Amino acid sequence: MKPSVKLHLMCAVYCTTLAALNWSHSVEYSRAVGLQSTTNAPVGLALLLAGGIALVLAVRCLRAAKRRLESGRRVAAGGWISSKSVLLYALPLLFSHATTSTWVEADGTRAVASGGFGHALSPWVFLVAVAGMILFQLHAKLADDEAPRAAAVRPAA
């Protein structure tokens, strides 16, 4: 598989996963005992996932840069970021659409449901996702000749 196709495929799957987690749903019931609510918002999981991936890639970039400096090897000619267009895959994380509905339960309890795509944490998920995609490309640039070097070292027969 071509490296550019692999890059686009990995970034598309990554951003699709984050976008699939970028929703929320909550219901509030006004009962005689007080306000009760249930909330489901996996956007926190998306932020945790994106942050974890960005952290792992940052550490891998630092290690690859350290190996390069210690061995005195130069980085191959060309741009550090091979494809800026993959950053467009993260744009759906900035969009939001919310709906609210109100009804009265059979026991007279007033209920308000709200939910939709997008959340207050969505811009943070977007920023961390973009940082992760940039770090992925930097790591690929720094470690581009690591595999041939490892393959060249073979035990004597």
Secondary structure, DSSP 8 states (H G I E B T S, - for coil): --HHHHHHHHHHHHHHHHHHT-EEEEEEEEETTEEEEEEE-THHHHHHHHHHHHHHHHHHHHHHHHHHHHHT----SS-SSS-GGGGGGGGGGG--EEEEEEEE-TTS-EEEEEEEE--TTHHHHHHHHHHHHHHHHHHHHHTTTHHHHHHH-----
